[in-house]
Structure formats: structure tokens, C-alpha cells
């Protein structure tokens, strides 16, 4: 198999490393949540890519079809998307509360205020 045929895995690696970089390099809490969402999206793409079977049909018994795609990875990703939206909403709600309490969403400002107490 050639490298060009694995373009979806290259996209996964690019998204994953971009999200990881954003989480590590940024001190802004909103940017960190966006980085985590990028990382999460790359994992979704990875599982969906692995769940696809070449020339696989929908898992409904029909005459002449011998290769079926497994729907389980797609169902699990749908569940993960719902959980991801909920955790993103919770994270953003916590950022709003932190902003109200500290007046900033930058990690350095928050640490500085905590140390001065």
C-alpha cells in the first residue's frame, strides 16, 4: 500500500499534533478547549477510517453480498460526539466561572492571583 493512499491517516496525525500543540503552547483556557476538540476530532476520524471496509456493504442480509462493514465503530463515535459536546459545554461553563472569579482566562494571570493570596 502506498503512502498517498493513506491520506486520511495523515489528516489524523496532522489534526492530532495540531490539537496537542495548541493545548501545550497556549495559556488561554478557551484555546486549550479548542485544542482538545481538535485532538478529539482526530480520534473520531481515526476510528471512522478504521471502521470502513473496502467494498463493504451495509450489514443487511442480501443475495450476492459477502463483505459487510461493521457499524459498531460509527455508533461508538456518535456516542463519543455527544459526550464530547457535553464535556466541551462543561469546560466552557467552567471557563466562564473562572473569568468571573479571576477576571482573566490566562493561566499565568490566574496563577499570579492565587500566589498573591
DSSP file (Angstrom, degrees, kcal/mol; ACC not computed):
  #  RESIDUE AA STRUCTURE BP1 BP2  ACC     N-H-->O    O-->H-N    N-H-->O    O-->H-N    TCO  KAPPA ALPHA  PHI   PSI    X-CA   Y-CA   Z-CA
    1    1 A X              0   0    0      0, 0.0     2,-0.1     0, 0.0     5,-0.0   0.000 360.0 360.0 360.0 133.1    0.0    0.0    0.0
    2    2 A X        -     0   0    0      1,-0.1     3,-0.5     3,-0.0     4,-0.2  -0.384 360.0-117.0 -84.8 164.1    1.4    3.4   -1.0
    3    3 A X  S >  S+     0   0    0      1,-0.2     3,-1.4     2,-0.2    -1,-0.1   0.842 111.3  59.6 -68.7 -35.0    1.7    6.4    1.3
    4    4 A X  G >  S+     0   0    0      1,-0.3     3,-0.9     2,-0.1    -1,-0.2   0.789  97.0  61.9 -66.6 -26.6   -0.7    8.5   -0.8
    5    5 A X  G 3  S+     0   0    0     -3,-0.5     3,-0.3     1,-0.3    -1,-0.3   0.586  96.4  60.8 -74.6  -9.1   -3.5    6.0   -0.3
    6    6 A X  G X>  +     0   0    0     -3,-1.4     4,-1.4    -4,-0.2     3,-0.9  -0.093  62.9 130.7-106.7  33.4   -3.3    6.6    3.5
    7    7 A X  H <>  +     0   0    0     -3,-0.9     4,-2.1     1,-0.3    -1,-0.2   0.826  67.1  59.7 -59.8 -33.3   -4.2   10.3    3.3
    8    8 A X  H 3> S+     0   0    0     -3,-0.3     4,-1.8     1,-0.2    -1,-0.3   0.857 104.3  50.1 -65.8 -32.4   -6.9   10.0    6.0
    9    9 A X  H <> S+     0   0    0     -3,-0.9     4,-2.4     2,-0.2    -1,-0.2   0.844 108.0  53.2 -72.4 -32.8   -4.3    8.8    8.5
   10   10 A X  H  X S+     0   0    0     -4,-1.4     4,-2.5     2,-0.2    -2,-0.2   0.880 108.2  50.8 -66.1 -37.5   -2.1   11.8    7.6
   11   11 A X  H  X S+     0   0    0     -4,-2.1     4,-2.8     2,-0.2     5,-0.2   0.904 109.0  51.7 -64.5 -40.6   -5.0   14.1    8.3
   12   12 A X  H  X S+     0   0    0     -4,-1.8     4,-2.7     2,-0.2    -2,-0.2   0.935 111.4  46.3 -60.2 -47.4   -5.5   12.3   11.6
   13   13 A X  H  X S+     0   0    0     -4,-2.4     4,-2.6     2,-0.2     5,-0.3   0.916 113.2  49.4 -63.1 -43.6   -1.8   12.8   12.5
   14   14 A X  H  X S+     0   0    0     -4,-2.5     4,-2.1     2,-0.2    -2,-0.2   0.932 114.7  43.5 -61.9 -47.1   -1.9   16.5   11.5
   15   15 A X  H  X S+     0   0    0     -4,-2.8     4,-2.6     2,-0.2     5,-0.2   0.904 114.4  50.9 -64.6 -41.3   -5.1   17.2   13.4
   16   16 A X  H  X S+     0   0    0     -4,-2.7     4,-2.4    -5,-0.2    -2,-0.2   0.929 113.2  43.3 -64.4 -46.0   -3.8   15.3   16.5
   17   17 A X  H  X S+     0   0    0     -4,-2.6     4,-2.4     2,-0.2    -1,-0.2   0.853 113.2  52.8 -70.4 -33.5   -0.5   17.1   16.6
   18   18 A X  H  X S+     0   0    0     -4,-2.1     4,-2.4    -5,-0.3    -2,-0.2   0.941 111.9  45.3 -64.8 -46.8   -2.1   20.5   16.0
   19   19 A X  H  X S+     0   0    0     -4,-2.6     4,-2.2     1,-0.2    -2,-0.2   0.906 113.4  50.2 -62.1 -42.0   -4.5   20.0   18.8
   20   20 A X  H  X S+     0   0    0     -4,-2.4     4,-2.1    -5,-0.2    -1,-0.2   0.906 110.7  49.7 -62.6 -42.4   -1.7   18.7   21.1
   21   21 A X  H  X S+     0   0    0     -4,-2.4     4,-3.0     1,-0.2     5,-0.3   0.911 109.8  50.7 -62.9 -43.3    0.4   21.8   20.2
   22   22 A X  H  X S+     0   0    0     -4,-2.4     4,-1.7     1,-0.2    -1,-0.2   0.912 110.9  49.0 -62.6 -42.3   -2.4   24.2   21.0
   23   23 A X  H  < S+     0   0    0     -4,-2.2    -1,-0.2     1,-0.2    -2,-0.2   0.914 118.4  38.8 -63.4 -42.8   -3.1   22.6   24.4
   24   24 A X  H  < S+     0   0    0     -4,-2.1    -2,-0.2    -5,-0.2    -1,-0.2   0.893 120.5  41.7 -77.1 -40.2    0.6   22.7   25.4
   25   25 A X  H  < S+     0   0    0     -4,-3.0     2,-0.3    -5,-0.2    -3,-0.2   0.741  99.1  79.0 -85.0 -23.0    1.6   26.1   23.9
   26   26 A X     <  -     0   0    0     -4,-1.7    80,-0.0    -5,-0.3    -4,-0.0  -0.665  49.3-169.5 -95.1 140.8   -1.4   28.2   24.8
   27   27 A X        +     0   0    0     -2,-0.3    80,-2.4    80,-0.0     2,-0.4   0.501  63.0 101.1 -97.0  -7.5   -2.1   29.7   28.2
   28   28 A X  B  >  -A  106   0A   0     78,-0.2     4,-1.8     1,-0.1    78,-0.2  -0.664  67.0-147.0 -81.3 127.3   -5.6   30.7   27.3
   29   29 A X  H  > S+     0   0    0     76,-2.4     4,-1.8    -2,-0.4    -1,-0.1   0.841  97.3  53.0 -66.8 -33.9   -8.2   28.3   28.6
   30   30 A X  H  > S+     0   0    0      2,-0.2     4,-2.1     1,-0.2    -1,-0.2   0.910 108.8  50.2 -67.1 -41.2  -10.6   28.7   25.7
   31   31 A X  H  > S+     0   0    0      1,-0.2     4,-2.5     2,-0.2    -2,-0.2   0.867 107.3  55.1 -63.9 -35.7   -7.8   27.9   23.3
   32   32 A X  H  X S+     0   0    0     -4,-1.8     4,-2.3     2,-0.2    -1,-0.2   0.900 107.2  49.5 -63.6 -40.1   -7.0   24.8   25.3
   33   33 A X  H  X S+     0   0    0     -4,-1.8     4,-2.1     2,-0.2    -2,-0.2   0.901 110.5  50.3 -65.6 -40.1  -10.6   23.6   24.9
   34   34 A X  H  X S+     0   0    0     -4,-2.1     4,-2.1     2,-0.2    -2,-0.2   0.911 110.0  50.8 -63.6 -41.3  -10.4   24.2   21.2
   35   35 A X  H  X S+     0   0    0     -4,-2.5     4,-2.4     1,-0.2    -2,-0.2   0.898 109.1  50.6 -61.9 -41.3   -7.1   22.2   21.1
   36   36 A X  H  X S+     0   0    0     -4,-2.3     4,-2.4     1,-0.2    -1,-0.2   0.877 109.2  51.8 -64.3 -36.4   -8.7   19.4   23.0
   37   37 A X  H  X S+     0   0    0     -4,-2.1     4,-2.4     2,-0.2    -2,-0.2   0.875 108.7  50.5 -68.0 -36.8  -11.6   19.4   20.5
   38   38 A X  H  X S+     0   0    0     -4,-2.1     4,-1.9     2,-0.2    -2,-0.2   0.932 111.6  48.1 -62.7 -45.3   -9.2   19.2   17.6
   39   39 A X  H  X S+     0   0    0     -4,-2.4     4,-1.6     1,-0.2    -2,-0.2   0.916 112.1  49.6 -59.7 -44.1   -7.5   16.3   19.2
   40   40 A X  H  X S+     0   0    0     -4,-2.4     4,-2.1     1,-0.2    -1,-0.2   0.894 107.8  53.4 -63.3 -41.7  -10.9   14.6   19.8
   41   41 A X  H  X S+     0   0    0     -4,-2.4     4,-2.4     1,-0.2    -1,-0.2   0.869 105.8  54.4 -62.9 -36.2  -11.9   15.2   16.2
   42   42 A X  H  X S+     0   0    0     -4,-1.9     4,-2.1     1,-0.2    -1,-0.2   0.886 107.2  50.0 -65.9 -37.0   -8.8   13.4   15.0
   43   43 A X  H  X S+     0   0    0     -4,-1.6     4,-2.4     2,-0.2    -2,-0.2   0.896 109.2  52.5 -67.1 -39.1   -9.6   10.4   17.1
   44   44 A X  H  X S+     0   0    0     -4,-2.1     4,-2.4     1,-0.2     5,-0.2   0.936 110.2  47.6 -59.6 -46.6  -13.1   10.4   15.7
   45   45 A X  H  X S+     0   0    0     -4,-2.4     4,-2.4     1,-0.2    -1,-0.2   0.888 110.2  53.7 -63.1 -38.7  -11.7   10.4   12.1
   46   46 A X  H  X S+     0   0    0     -4,-2.1     4,-2.1     2,-0.2    -2,-0.2   0.945 111.3  43.7 -61.0 -48.9   -9.2    7.6   13.1
   47   47 A X  H  X S+     0   0    0     -4,-2.4     4,-1.5     1,-0.2    -2,-0.2   0.887 114.1  49.8 -66.8 -38.3  -12.0    5.3   14.3
   48   48 A X  H  X S+     0   0    0     -4,-2.4     4,-0.7    -5,-0.2    -1,-0.2   0.898 110.6  51.2 -66.6 -38.4  -14.3    6.0   11.4
   49   49 A X  H >< S+     0   0    0     -4,-2.4     3,-0.7     1,-0.2    -2,-0.2   0.894 110.9  47.6 -64.2 -40.0  -11.4    5.4    9.0
   50   50 A X  H 3< S+     0   0    0     -4,-2.1    -1,-0.2     1,-0.2    -2,-0.2   0.775 106.7  58.7 -72.4 -24.6  -10.6    2.0   10.6
   51   51 A X  H 3< S+     0   0    0     -4,-1.5    19,-0.5    -5,-0.2     2,-0.4   0.634  84.7  95.9 -80.0 -13.0  -14.3    1.0   10.6
   52   52 A X    <<  -     0   0    0     -3,-0.7     2,-0.5    -4,-0.7    19,-0.0  -0.650  60.2-158.2 -83.2 130.4  -14.6    1.3    6.8
   53   53 A X    >   -     0   0    0     -2,-0.4     3,-2.3     4,-0.1     2,-0.1  -0.926  26.8-111.3-108.0 129.5  -14.2   -1.9    4.9
   54   54 A X  T 3  S-     0   0    0     -2,-0.5     3,-0.1     1,-0.3    -2,-0.0  -0.394 101.9  -1.3 -61.5 128.0  -13.3   -1.6    1.2
   55   55 A X  T 3  S+     0   0    0      1,-0.2    -1,-0.3    -2,-0.1     2,-0.3   0.703  98.7 153.0  61.6  23.0  -16.2   -2.7   -1.0
   56   56 A X    <   -     0   0    0     -3,-2.3    12,-0.3    12,-0.1    -1,-0.2  -0.608  32.4-145.8 -83.5 142.9  -18.1   -3.5    2.2
   57   57 A X  B     -b   68   0B   0     10,-2.4    12,-2.7    -2,-0.3     2,-0.1  -0.536  32.7 -78.8-101.3 168.7  -21.9   -3.3    2.1
   58   58 A X        -     0   0    0     -2,-0.2     2,-3.2    10,-0.2    -1,-0.1  -0.431  55.2-103.9 -62.7 140.6  -24.4   -2.2    4.7
   59   59 A X  S    S+     0   0    0     10,-0.3     2,-0.4    -2,-0.1    -1,-0.1  -0.240  82.8 119.7 -73.7  61.0  -24.9   -5.1    7.2
   60   60 A X  S    S-     0   0    0     -2,-3.2     2,-0.3     2,-0.0    -2,-0.0  -0.995  72.7-111.2-121.3 126.9  -28.3   -6.1    5.8
   61   61 A X        +     0   0    0     -2,-0.4     2,-0.3     5,-0.0    -2,-0.1  -0.399  51.7 159.1 -64.2 119.8  -28.5   -9.7    4.5
   62   62 A X    >   -     0   0    0     -2,-0.3     3,-1.2     3,-0.2     2,-0.3  -0.949  46.0 -91.7-137.8 158.5  -28.9   -9.6    0.8
   63   63 A X  T 3  S+     0   0    0     -2,-0.3     3,-0.1     1,-0.2    -2,-0.0  -0.521 108.0  14.1 -72.6 133.1  -28.3  -12.0   -2.0
   64   64 A X  T 3  S+     0   0    0     -2,-0.3     2,-0.5     1,-0.2    -1,-0.2   0.357  94.4 117.0  87.7  -5.2  -24.8  -11.8   -3.5
   65   65 A X    <   +     0   0    0     -3,-1.2    -3,-0.2     1,-0.1    -1,-0.2  -0.852  24.1 158.7-100.0 125.8  -23.2   -9.7   -0.8
   66   66 A X        +     0   0    0     -2,-0.5     2,-0.5     1,-0.2    -1,-0.1   0.609  56.9  65.8-117.9 -19.7  -20.4  -11.4    1.1
   67   67 A X        -     0   0    0    -12,-0.2   -10,-2.4   -14,-0.0     2,-0.4  -0.925  61.6-176.9-112.7 124.5  -18.5   -8.4    2.6
   68   68 A X  B     -b   57   0B   0     -2,-0.5     2,-0.3   -12,-0.3   -10,-0.2  -0.903  23.2-127.5-120.1 147.0  -20.1   -6.3    5.2
   69   69 A X        -     0   0    0    -12,-2.7     2,-0.5    -2,-0.4   -10,-0.3  -0.722  28.8-119.3 -87.9 142.3  -18.9   -3.1    7.1
   70   70 A X        -     0   0    0    -19,-0.5     3,-0.4    -2,-0.3     4,-0.4  -0.715  19.2-163.1 -82.7 122.4  -19.1   -3.2   10.8
   71   71 A X  S  > S+     0   0    0     -2,-0.5     4,-2.1     1,-0.2     3,-0.3   0.605  70.2  89.7 -81.1  -9.6  -21.4   -0.4   12.1
   72   72 A X  H  > S+     0   0    0      1,-0.2     4,-2.6     2,-0.2     5,-0.2   0.892  82.8  51.5 -58.5 -45.9  -20.1   -0.6   15.7
   73   73 A X  H  > S+     0   0    0     -3,-0.4     4,-2.0     1,-0.2    -1,-0.2   0.896 111.4  49.1 -59.3 -37.5  -17.2    2.0   15.3
   74   74 A X  H  > S+     0   0    0     -4,-0.4     4,-1.9    -3,-0.3    -1,-0.2   0.890 111.2  48.9 -69.0 -38.6  -19.7    4.5   13.8
   75   75 A X  H  X S+     0   0    0     -4,-2.1     4,-1.9     2,-0.2    -2,-0.2   0.905 110.9  50.6 -66.4 -41.1  -22.2    4.0   16.6
   76   76 A X  H  X S+     0   0    0     -4,-2.6     4,-2.3     1,-0.2    -2,-0.2   0.872 109.0  51.6 -64.4 -36.5  -19.4    4.4   19.2
   77   77 A X  H  X S+     0   0    0     -4,-2.0     4,-2.5    -5,-0.2    -1,-0.2   0.880 105.6  54.9 -69.6 -36.9  -18.3    7.6   17.5
   78   78 A X  H  X S+     0   0    0     -4,-1.9     4,-1.7     2,-0.2    -1,-0.2   0.921 110.7  46.2 -59.3 -42.5  -21.8    9.0   17.6
   79   79 A X  H  X S+     0   0    0     -4,-1.9     4,-2.2     1,-0.2    -2,-0.2   0.908 111.6  51.4 -64.5 -42.0  -21.9    8.4   21.3
   80   80 A X  H  X S+     0   0    0     -4,-2.3     4,-2.7     1,-0.2    -2,-0.2   0.845 106.1  55.1 -65.4 -33.9  -18.4   10.0   21.7
   81   81 A X  H  X S+     0   0    0     -4,-2.5     4,-2.4     2,-0.2    -1,-0.2   0.924 108.4  48.2 -64.3 -43.6  -19.6   13.1   19.8
   82   82 A X  H  X S+     0   0    0     -4,-1.7     4,-2.0     2,-0.2    -2,-0.2   0.927 114.0  46.0 -62.4 -44.8  -22.5   13.5   22.3
   83   83 A X  H  X S+     0   0    0     -4,-2.2     4,-2.6     1,-0.2     5,-0.2   0.894 111.5  53.4 -64.5 -39.3  -20.1   13.1   25.2
   84   84 A X  H  X S+     0   0    0     -4,-2.7     4,-2.2     2,-0.2    -2,-0.2   0.887 107.9  49.3 -63.6 -39.9  -17.6   15.5   23.6
   85   85 A X  H  X S+     0   0    0     -4,-2.4     4,-2.3     2,-0.2    -1,-0.2   0.909 112.3  49.1 -65.2 -40.8  -20.2   18.2   23.2
   86   86 A X  H  X S+     0   0    0     -4,-2.0     4,-2.2     2,-0.2    -2,-0.2   0.918 112.7  46.0 -65.6 -43.6  -21.3   17.8   26.8
   87   87 A X  H  X S+     0   0    0     -4,-2.6     4,-2.6     2,-0.2    -1,-0.2   0.854 111.5  52.7 -70.3 -32.8  -17.8   18.0   28.1
   88   88 A X  H  X S+     0   0    0     -4,-2.2     4,-2.6    -5,-0.2     5,-0.2   0.918 109.5  49.1 -64.8 -42.7  -17.0   21.0   25.9
   89   89 A X  H  X S+     0   0    0     -4,-2.3     4,-2.2     2,-0.2    -2,-0.2   0.908 112.4  48.3 -62.3 -41.5  -20.1   22.8   27.3
   90   90 A X  H  X S+     0   0    0     -4,-2.2     4,-2.3     2,-0.2    -2,-0.2   0.922 111.5  49.9 -64.5 -43.9  -19.0   21.9   30.8
   91   91 A X  H  X S+     0   0    0     -4,-2.6     4,-2.1     1,-0.2    -2,-0.2   0.910 111.7  47.6 -61.4 -43.1  -15.4   23.2   30.1
   92   92 A X  H  X S+     0   0    0     -4,-2.6     4,-2.3     2,-0.2    -1,-0.2   0.872 109.8  53.2 -67.4 -35.9  -16.7   26.4   28.7
   93   93 A X  H  X S+     0   0    0     -4,-2.2     4,-2.1     2,-0.2    -1,-0.2   0.896 109.4  49.4 -64.5 -38.7  -19.0   26.9   31.6
   94   94 A X  H  X S+     0   0    0     -4,-2.3     4,-2.6     2,-0.2    -2,-0.2   0.880 109.0  52.3 -66.2 -37.4  -16.0   26.4   33.9
   95   95 A X  H  X S+     0   0    0     -4,-2.1     4,-2.6     2,-0.2    -2,-0.2   0.903 108.3  50.9 -64.7 -40.3  -14.0   29.0   31.9
   96   96 A X  H  X S+     0   0    0     -4,-2.3     4,-2.0     2,-0.2    -2,-0.2   0.927 112.1  47.1 -61.6 -43.8  -16.9   31.5   32.3
   97   97 A X  H  X S+     0   0    0     -4,-2.1     4,-2.1     2,-0.2    -2,-0.2   0.891 111.7  50.1 -65.4 -40.3  -16.9   30.9   36.0
   98   98 A X  H  X S+     0   0    0     -4,-2.6     4,-3.1     2,-0.2     5,-0.5   0.903 109.2  52.6 -63.5 -41.3  -13.1   31.3   36.2
   99   99 A X  H  X S+     0   0    0     -4,-2.6     4,-1.9     1,-0.2    -2,-0.2   0.890 110.0  48.5 -61.6 -39.5  -13.4   34.5   34.2
  100  100 A X  H  < S+     0   0    0     -4,-2.0    -1,-0.2     2,-0.2    -2,-0.2   0.889 117.3  41.5 -66.5 -38.5  -15.9   35.8   36.7
  101  101 A X  H  < S+     0   0    0     -4,-2.1    -2,-0.2    -5,-0.1    -1,-0.2   0.886 131.5  20.8 -78.2 -39.3  -13.8   34.9   39.7
  102  102 A X  H  < S-     0   0    0     -4,-3.1    -3,-0.2     2,-0.2    -2,-0.2   0.601  92.3-126.7-108.7 -15.0  -10.4   35.9   38.4
  103  103 A X  S  < S+     0   0    0     -4,-1.9     2,-0.3    -5,-0.5    -4,-0.2   0.600  82.6  67.3  78.4   9.9  -11.1   38.4   35.7
  104  104 A X        -     0   0    0     -6,-0.4    -2,-0.2     1,-0.0    -1,-0.2  -0.988  60.7-152.9-155.7 157.3   -9.0   36.5   33.2
  105  105 A X        +     0   0    0     -2,-0.3   -76,-2.4    -3,-0.1     2,-0.4   0.202  66.9 109.2-115.7  12.0   -8.8   33.2   31.3
  106  106 A X  B  >  -A   28   0A   0    -78,-0.2     4,-2.0     1,-0.1   -78,-0.2  -0.762  66.4-140.6 -90.0 132.3   -5.0   33.3   31.0
  107  107 A X  H  > S+     0   0    0    -80,-2.4     4,-2.7    -2,-0.4     5,-0.2   0.888 100.0  54.4 -58.7 -42.4   -3.2   30.6   33.2
  108  108 A X  H  > S+     0   0    0      1,-0.2     4,-2.5     2,-0.2    -1,-0.2   0.912 108.8  47.8 -61.6 -43.5   -0.4   33.0   34.2
  109  109 A X  H  > S+     0   0    0      2,-0.2     4,-2.1     1,-0.2    -1,-0.2   0.900 112.7  49.1 -63.4 -40.5   -2.8   35.6   35.5
  110  110 A X  H  X S+     0   0    0     -4,-2.0     4,-2.1     2,-0.2    -2,-0.2   0.923 112.6  47.0 -66.2 -44.8   -4.8   33.1   37.4
  111  111 A X  H  X S+     0   0    0     -4,-2.7     4,-2.5     2,-0.2    -2,-0.2   0.903 111.0  52.7 -62.9 -41.7   -1.6   31.5   39.0
  112  112 A X  H  X S+     0   0    0     -4,-2.5     4,-1.4    -5,-0.2    -1,-0.2   0.910 110.4  47.2 -61.2 -42.6   -0.3   35.0   39.9
  113  113 A X  H  X S+     0   0    0     -4,-2.1     4,-0.5     1,-0.2    -1,-0.2   0.878 111.9  50.4 -67.9 -37.1   -3.5   35.9   41.6
  114  114 A X  H >< S+     0   0    0     -4,-2.1     3,-0.8     1,-0.2    -2,-0.2   0.892 110.0  50.2 -67.3 -38.5   -3.5   32.6   43.5
  115  115 A X  H 3< S+     0   0    0     -4,-2.5    -1,-0.2     1,-0.2    -2,-0.2   0.802 105.2  57.3 -70.0 -28.4    0.1   33.1   44.7
  116  116 A X  H 3<        0   0    0     -4,-1.4    -1,-0.2     1,-0.2    -2,-0.2   0.621 360.0 360.0 -78.9 -11.4   -0.6   36.6   45.9
  117  117 A X    <<        0   0    0     -3,-0.8    -1,-0.2    -4,-0.5    -2,-0.1   0.487 360.0 360.0 -77.2 360.0   -3.4   35.4   48.3
